[in-house]
Amino acid sequence: MNTIAAGHRRLPVGQVAGDRRQMWPAGGLRRAGLGALTAAAVALPFVLPPYLLFQATLVLVYAIALLGLDLVVGHSGQISLGHGAFFGVGAYTAAVLIARLGLPYPLTLPVVALLTFALGWAAGLPALRLRGLYLAMVTFAVAVVLPPLLKRFPSITGGAMGLSVPAPRAPVLDDDQWLYLLVLAVAVVAFAGIRNLTASRGGRALTAIREHRAAAEVLGMRPATHMTHAFAWSAMYAGTAGALYTWTTGFVSPDSFTLSLSITLLAGVVIGGPATLAGPLLGAFVVMGVPVVAQELNPAAPGIVSGLLIVLVIRAAPTGLTGLLRKAAWGVAGRRS
């Protein structure tokens, strides 16, 4: 029966939409991969030894911080060198609330989130007038000022000696397993929040402003307002990650939140892949690996190693590790078809 005689009969999908037929299995594969990744993440605390589980917990902590930084760098197209400071503020706030005031661990998260959101809003106000390199210099100043400031109040912050925090006690499971699952739960919420935020009207406005600021203004968007919101949310994510860092390590010190941390976080975003959900997770492995590499080369060189990695990735893979994996997946799918 030819096509005309078929009349109202719908032709097989493969004859009129072969490309769509190829997309459906890919979508199913993506969902299956996400389910497998979730199952593996939940199973990790029951198969990893304590030290590796500690490292895995820190990867999740840094992934949350990179999600926030990527909102400014990847989705907004700006450069921030101050997110190590927001991370440190969150870490120290949680430490002081727990060690000095005896606040329960779970209550430190909303306090830290509100405080760092307000600080991010204040830091984002220069976006009303500054952008690009000038905005980067403002955030650079924030990162430089924080460590000496923390040392000025030893009665509160512990000064240069730092501040120890008692480890959270688990109602069930081992302490390290329970802590990992708590951080994993926060990370899942953080990833879902960024996904919804970037898909919202405000997120699309950030992308439009990044691509063509003047055109976005003509369409009625307010770049300064959207950028201020982005800084506030971004700082809140970094601060929340800092609080989780305190939970995980049980110790905070001013020397842990220097400018090198800000540069390393920026390297994690660029290397992982800006403006992607997978990029912060891949970048978190970089953030964990850079200190190890720096220690082998020069104990005082994490910032240098991060800077070199940024240059190499921009030269070899401008879209980061996520872009490389995507190209590899497309190449495999192309060969199969």
LUMTOR-288939 format. One record per residue (C-alpha): residue number from 1; residue in one letter; x, y, z. Coordinates in nm, 3 decimals. Example, Ala and Ser with C-alpha at 12.3 -4.5 7.8 and 13.67 -1.06 7.14 Angstrom:
residues 2
nr | rest | x | y | z
1 | A | 1.230 | -0.450 | 0.780
2 | S | 1.367 | -0.106 | 0.714
//
This chain:
residues 337
nr | rest | x | y | z
1 | M | 0.000 | 0.000 | 0.000
2 | N | 0.151 | 0.333 | -0.101
3 | T | 0.151 | 0.651 | 0.102
4 | I | -0.156 | 0.804 | -0.074
5 | A | -0.363 | 0.491 | -0.029
6 | A | -0.269 | 0.480 | 0.334
7 | G | -0.486 | 0.788 | 0.385
8 | H | -0.515 | 0.863 | 0.751
9 | R | -0.273 | 0.593 | 0.858
10 | R | 0.035 | 0.721 | 1.036
11 | L | 0.365 | 0.613 | 0.885
12 | P | 0.616 | 0.434 | 1.105
13 | V | 0.833 | 0.664 | 1.310
14 | G | 1.146 | 0.535 | 1.145
15 | Q | 1.032 | 0.661 | 0.803
16 | V | 0.950 | 1.018 | 0.897
17 | A | 1.146 | 1.089 | 1.216
18 | G | 1.457 | 0.880 | 1.223
19 | D | 1.645 | 1.140 | 1.421
20 | R | 1.377 | 1.135 | 1.689
21 | R | 1.395 | 0.760 | 1.705
22 | Q | 1.766 | 0.792 | 1.780
23 | M | 1.701 | 1.044 | 2.057
24 | W | 1.456 | 0.832 | 2.254
25 | P | 1.701 | 0.557 | 2.348
26 | A | 1.953 | 0.827 | 2.442
27 | G | 1.700 | 0.984 | 2.679
28 | G | 1.624 | 0.645 | 2.831
29 | L | 1.995 | 0.575 | 2.862
30 | R | 2.045 | 0.906 | 3.036
31 | R | 1.774 | 0.828 | 3.290
32 | A | 1.913 | 0.480 | 3.343
33 | G | 2.260 | 0.626 | 3.396
34 | L | 2.125 | 0.876 | 3.648
35 | G | 1.950 | 0.597 | 3.836
36 | A | 2.266 | 0.387 | 3.838
37 | L | 2.470 | 0.685 | 3.961
38 | T | 2.221 | 0.748 | 4.242
39 | A | 2.227 | 0.383 | 4.347
40 | A | 2.606 | 0.380 | 4.344
41 | A | 2.622 | 0.700 | 4.550
42 | V | 2.389 | 0.556 | 4.814
43 | A | 2.585 | 0.229 | 4.825
44 | L | 2.928 | 0.395 | 4.862
45 | P | 2.931 | 0.430 | 5.243
46 | F | 2.871 | 0.058 | 5.280
47 | V | 3.160 | -0.052 | 5.056
48 | L | 3.433 | 0.212 | 5.098
49 | P | 3.686 | 0.213 | 5.382
50 | P | 3.666 | 0.513 | 5.619
51 | Y | 3.944 | 0.720 | 5.456
52 | L | 3.806 | 0.687 | 5.102
53 | L | 3.456 | 0.759 | 5.233
54 | F | 3.594 | 1.077 | 5.390
55 | Q | 3.737 | 1.176 | 5.051
56 | A | 3.406 | 1.099 | 4.879
57 | T | 3.223 | 1.318 | 5.131
58 | L | 3.458 | 1.607 | 5.057
59 | V | 3.399 | 1.561 | 4.682
60 | L | 3.026 | 1.616 | 4.745
61 | V | 3.103 | 1.919 | 4.962
62 | Y | 3.314 | 2.082 | 4.691
63 | A | 3.057 | 1.991 | 4.425
64 | I | 2.799 | 2.200 | 4.613
65 | A | 3.041 | 2.495 | 4.628
66 | L | 3.116 | 2.463 | 4.256
67 | L | 2.744 | 2.456 | 4.174
68 | G | 2.716 | 2.801 | 4.329
69 | L | 3.029 | 2.938 | 4.167
70 | D | 2.918 | 2.805 | 3.829
71 | L | 2.603 | 3.015 | 3.860
72 | V | 2.825 | 3.325 | 3.842
73 | V | 3.102 | 3.199 | 3.613
74 | G | 2.920 | 2.964 | 3.379
75 | H | 2.566 | 3.097 | 3.361
76 | S | 2.641 | 3.467 | 3.415
77 | G | 2.975 | 3.497 | 3.239
78 | Q | 3.146 | 3.679 | 3.526
79 | I | 3.466 | 3.601 | 3.717
80 | S | 3.464 | 3.563 | 4.094
81 | L | 3.778 | 3.517 | 4.299
82 | G | 3.600 | 3.546 | 4.632
83 | H | 3.406 | 3.225 | 4.669
84 | G | 3.675 | 3.074 | 4.887
85 | A | 3.586 | 3.352 | 5.133
86 | F | 3.216 | 3.265 | 5.128
87 | F | 3.314 | 2.902 | 5.179
88 | G | 3.527 | 3.006 | 5.477
89 | V | 3.253 | 3.223 | 5.626
90 | G | 3.014 | 2.929 | 5.611
91 | A | 3.270 | 2.696 | 5.766
92 | Y | 3.357 | 2.932 | 6.050
93 | T | 2.996 | 3.027 | 6.119
94 | A | 2.904 | 2.660 | 6.157
95 | A | 3.211 | 2.599 | 6.375
96 | V | 3.135 | 2.891 | 6.608
97 | L | 2.767 | 2.799 | 6.635
98 | I | 2.853 | 2.440 | 6.725
99 | A | 3.169 | 2.478 | 6.936
100 | R | 3.094 | 2.809 | 7.110
101 | L | 2.714 | 2.820 | 7.129
102 | G | 2.630 | 2.450 | 7.129
103 | L | 2.380 | 2.478 | 6.845
104 | P | 2.271 | 2.141 | 6.699
105 | Y | 2.433 | 2.052 | 6.370
106 | P | 2.118 | 2.063 | 6.150
107 | L | 2.029 | 2.415 | 6.268
108 | T | 2.361 | 2.554 | 6.148
109 | L | 2.267 | 2.505 | 5.782
110 | P | 1.976 | 2.755 | 5.767
111 | V | 2.175 | 3.010 | 5.970
112 | V | 2.475 | 2.978 | 5.739
113 | A | 2.253 | 2.988 | 5.430
114 | L | 2.082 | 3.311 | 5.536
115 | L | 2.407 | 3.479 | 5.640
116 | T | 2.599 | 3.396 | 5.324
117 | F | 2.299 | 3.483 | 5.106
118 | A | 2.303 | 3.832 | 5.262
119 | L | 2.681 | 3.861 | 5.218
120 | G | 2.651 | 3.747 | 4.857
121 | W | 2.385 | 4.007 | 4.797
122 | A | 2.616 | 4.275 | 4.935
123 | A | 2.909 | 4.145 | 4.728
124 | G | 2.688 | 4.142 | 4.420
125 | L | 2.601 | 4.511 | 4.455
126 | P | 2.917 | 4.611 | 4.263
127 | A | 2.755 | 4.435 | 3.967
128 | L | 2.537 | 4.745 | 3.946
129 | R | 2.840 | 4.933 | 3.814
130 | L | 3.123 | 4.684 | 3.761
131 | R | 3.175 | 4.374 | 3.553
132 | G | 3.451 | 4.167 | 3.403
133 | L | 3.799 | 4.234 | 3.542
134 | Y | 3.682 | 4.509 | 3.778
135 | L | 3.427 | 4.281 | 3.940
136 | A | 3.691 | 4.009 | 3.968
137 | M | 3.916 | 4.252 | 4.158
138 | V | 3.640 | 4.330 | 4.408
139 | T | 3.589 | 3.962 | 4.483
140 | F | 3.968 | 3.918 | 4.493
141 | A | 3.983 | 4.175 | 4.774
142 | V | 3.719 | 3.980 | 4.971
143 | A | 3.927 | 3.661 | 4.946
144 | V | 4.246 | 3.839 | 5.057
145 | V | 4.087 | 4.010 | 5.358
146 | L | 3.917 | 3.708 | 5.517
147 | P | 4.216 | 3.506 | 5.660
148 | P | 4.374 | 3.800 | 5.851
149 | L | 4.029 | 3.902 | 5.973
150 | L | 3.966 | 3.557 | 6.117
151 | K | 4.295 | 3.575 | 6.309
152 | R | 4.199 | 3.906 | 6.471
153 | F | 3.936 | 3.751 | 6.698
154 | P | 4.098 | 3.451 | 6.868
155 | S | 3.838 | 3.438 | 7.147
156 | I | 3.572 | 3.358 | 6.886
157 | T | 3.748 | 3.199 | 6.592
158 | G | 4.046 | 3.044 | 6.770
159 | G | 4.286 | 3.277 | 6.590
160 | A | 4.571 | 3.130 | 6.389
161 | M | 4.537 | 2.800 | 6.578
162 | G | 4.193 | 2.737 | 6.434
163 | L | 3.888 | 2.588 | 6.598
164 | S | 3.800 | 2.225 | 6.663
165 | V | 3.443 | 2.100 | 6.631
166 | P | 3.308 | 1.777 | 6.784
167 | A | 3.208 | 1.519 | 6.529
168 | P | 2.832 | 1.467 | 6.472
169 | R | 2.696 | 1.154 | 6.635
170 | A | 2.489 | 0.922 | 6.421
171 | P | 2.157 | 0.786 | 6.552
172 | V | 2.205 | 0.492 | 6.317
173 | L | 2.499 | 0.350 | 6.116
174 | D | 2.859 | 0.459 | 6.176
175 | D | 2.938 | 0.827 | 6.214
176 | D | 3.122 | 0.857 | 5.881
177 | Q | 2.846 | 0.669 | 5.694
178 | W | 2.576 | 0.885 | 5.847
179 | L | 2.768 | 1.204 | 5.767
180 | Y | 2.818 | 1.098 | 5.406
181 | L | 2.447 | 1.030 | 5.360
182 | L | 2.359 | 1.369 | 5.513
183 | V | 2.596 | 1.548 | 5.276
184 | L | 2.463 | 1.342 | 4.986
185 | A | 2.107 | 1.446 | 5.070
186 | V | 2.208 | 1.814 | 5.075
187 | A | 2.395 | 1.769 | 4.746
188 | V | 2.088 | 1.617 | 4.578
189 | V | 1.876 | 1.912 | 4.692
190 | A | 2.148 | 2.153 | 4.575
191 | F | 2.167 | 1.998 | 4.228
192 | A | 1.787 | 1.999 | 4.195
193 | G | 1.777 | 2.362 | 4.310
194 | I | 2.033 | 2.477 | 4.054
195 | R | 1.857 | 2.283 | 3.779
196 | N | 1.527 | 2.452 | 3.857
197 | L | 1.689 | 2.792 | 3.904
198 | T | 1.873 | 2.789 | 3.572
199 | A | 1.560 | 2.665 | 3.392
200 | S | 1.349 | 2.945 | 3.542
201 | R | 1.288 | 3.287 | 3.392
202 | G | 1.573 | 3.433 | 3.597
203 | G | 1.813 | 3.164 | 3.482
204 | R | 1.728 | 3.222 | 3.118
205 | A | 1.776 | 3.594 | 3.176
206 | L | 2.127 | 3.528 | 3.311
207 | T | 2.211 | 3.332 | 2.997
208 | A | 2.074 | 3.610 | 2.777
209 | I | 2.278 | 3.870 | 2.964
210 | R | 2.590 | 3.657 | 2.932
211 | E | 2.544 | 3.617 | 2.557
212 | H | 2.452 | 3.979 | 2.475
213 | R | 2.407 | 4.228 | 2.756
214 | A | 2.284 | 4.514 | 2.538
215 | A | 2.023 | 4.298 | 2.366
216 | A | 1.901 | 4.171 | 2.703
217 | E | 1.857 | 4.528 | 2.825
218 | V | 1.658 | 4.615 | 2.512
219 | L | 1.427 | 4.322 | 2.591
220 | G | 1.357 | 4.471 | 2.934
221 | M | 1.594 | 4.262 | 3.147
222 | R | 1.786 | 4.425 | 3.430
223 | P | 2.139 | 4.286 | 3.427
224 | A | 2.241 | 4.435 | 3.761
225 | T | 1.938 | 4.290 | 3.941
226 | H | 1.986 | 3.944 | 3.795
227 | M | 2.358 | 3.950 | 3.869
228 | T | 2.297 | 4.051 | 4.231
229 | H | 2.054 | 3.761 | 4.269
230 | A | 2.309 | 3.526 | 4.112
231 | F | 2.580 | 3.637 | 4.355
232 | A | 2.348 | 3.591 | 4.651
233 | W | 2.247 | 3.237 | 4.554
234 | S | 2.603 | 3.152 | 4.460
235 | A | 2.740 | 3.268 | 4.795
236 | M | 2.468 | 3.074 | 4.976
237 | Y | 2.576 | 2.754 | 4.802
238 | A | 2.941 | 2.821 | 4.887
239 | G | 2.856 | 2.897 | 5.249
240 | T | 2.644 | 2.584 | 5.282
241 | A | 2.932 | 2.381 | 5.143
242 | G | 3.159 | 2.545 | 5.400
243 | A | 2.928 | 2.439 | 5.683
244 | L | 2.931 | 2.082 | 5.551
245 | Y | 3.310 | 2.103 | 5.531
246 | T | 3.317 | 2.182 | 5.904
247 | W | 3.090 | 1.886 | 5.974
248 | T | 3.320 | 1.660 | 5.773
249 | T | 3.666 | 1.769 | 5.890
250 | G | 3.585 | 1.876 | 6.246
251 | F | 3.841 | 2.157 | 6.227
252 | V | 3.868 | 2.502 | 6.066
253 | S | 4.172 | 2.725 | 6.029
254 | P | 4.225 | 3.063 | 5.855
255 | D | 4.496 | 2.910 | 5.639
256 | S | 4.240 | 2.673 | 5.486
257 | F | 4.047 | 2.959 | 5.324
258 | T | 4.310 | 3.168 | 5.151
259 | L | 4.307 | 3.304 | 4.797
260 | S | 4.440 | 2.968 | 4.677
261 | L | 4.105 | 2.808 | 4.763
262 | S | 3.919 | 3.064 | 4.550
263 | I | 4.152 | 3.001 | 4.257
264 | T | 4.116 | 2.625 | 4.300
265 | L | 3.736 | 2.652 | 4.301
266 | L | 3.750 | 2.862 | 3.984
267 | A | 3.974 | 2.598 | 3.828
268 | G | 3.722 | 2.331 | 3.924
269 | V | 3.441 | 2.513 | 3.741
270 | V | 3.646 | 2.574 | 3.427
271 | I | 3.795 | 2.225 | 3.413
272 | G | 3.471 | 2.046 | 3.495
273 | G | 3.274 | 2.237 | 3.234
274 | P | 3.094 | 2.571 | 3.286
275 | A | 2.713 | 2.598 | 3.274
276 | T | 2.658 | 2.223 | 3.311
277 | L | 2.523 | 2.006 | 3.593
278 | A | 2.791 | 1.741 | 3.555
279 | G | 3.073 | 1.998 | 3.547
280 | P | 3.072 | 2.079 | 3.923
281 | L | 3.084 | 1.711 | 4.013
282 | L | 3.377 | 1.647 | 3.779
283 | G | 3.540 | 1.969 | 3.895
284 | A | 3.509 | 1.856 | 4.255
285 | F | 3.745 | 1.569 | 4.180
286 | V | 3.987 | 1.828 | 4.041
287 | V | 3.956 | 2.038 | 4.358
288 | M | 4.040 | 1.729 | 4.561
289 | G | 4.329 | 1.633 | 4.333
290 | V | 4.498 | 1.974 | 4.299
291 | P | 4.633 | 1.985 | 4.658
292 | V | 4.781 | 1.638 | 4.610
293 | V | 4.957 | 1.742 | 4.289
294 | A | 5.068 | 2.071 | 4.445
295 | Q | 5.209 | 1.889 | 4.746
296 | E | 5.425 | 1.679 | 4.516
297 | L | 5.549 | 1.981 | 4.321
298 | N | 5.560 | 2.251 | 4.586
299 | P | 5.362 | 2.262 | 4.914
300 | A | 5.292 | 2.633 | 4.861
301 | A | 5.178 | 2.605 | 4.499
302 | P | 4.809 | 2.501 | 4.483
303 | G | 4.718 | 2.834 | 4.321
304 | I | 4.994 | 2.794 | 4.061
305 | V | 4.884 | 2.439 | 3.978
306 | S | 4.521 | 2.553 | 3.948
307 | G | 4.616 | 2.839 | 3.719
308 | L | 4.818 | 2.612 | 3.493
309 | L | 4.531 | 2.363 | 3.475
310 | I | 4.291 | 2.641 | 3.374
311 | V | 4.526 | 2.750 | 3.092
312 | L | 4.572 | 2.394 | 2.968
313 | V | 4.201 | 2.313 | 2.971
314 | I | 4.103 | 2.635 | 2.796
315 | R | 4.361 | 2.558 | 2.530
316 | A | 4.281 | 2.188 | 2.483
317 | A | 3.912 | 2.164 | 2.582
318 | P | 3.728 | 2.496 | 2.612
319 | T | 3.409 | 2.318 | 2.721
320 | G | 3.584 | 2.128 | 3.001
321 | L | 3.571 | 1.762 | 3.089
322 | T | 3.194 | 1.756 | 3.042
323 | G | 3.236 | 1.873 | 2.684
324 | L | 3.498 | 1.608 | 2.617
325 | L | 3.274 | 1.332 | 2.753
326 | R | 2.981 | 1.462 | 2.549
327 | K | 3.187 | 1.460 | 2.230
328 | A | 3.305 | 1.109 | 2.306
329 | A | 2.945 | 0.993 | 2.360
330 | W | 2.835 | 1.153 | 2.033
331 | G | 3.124 | 0.985 | 1.855
332 | V | 3.025 | 0.644 | 1.989
333 | A | 2.660 | 0.701 | 1.898
334 | G | 2.762 | 0.815 | 1.549
335 | R | 2.967 | 0.504 | 1.485
336 | R | 2.683 | 0.280 | 1.601
337 | S | 2.433 | 0.447 | 1.372
//
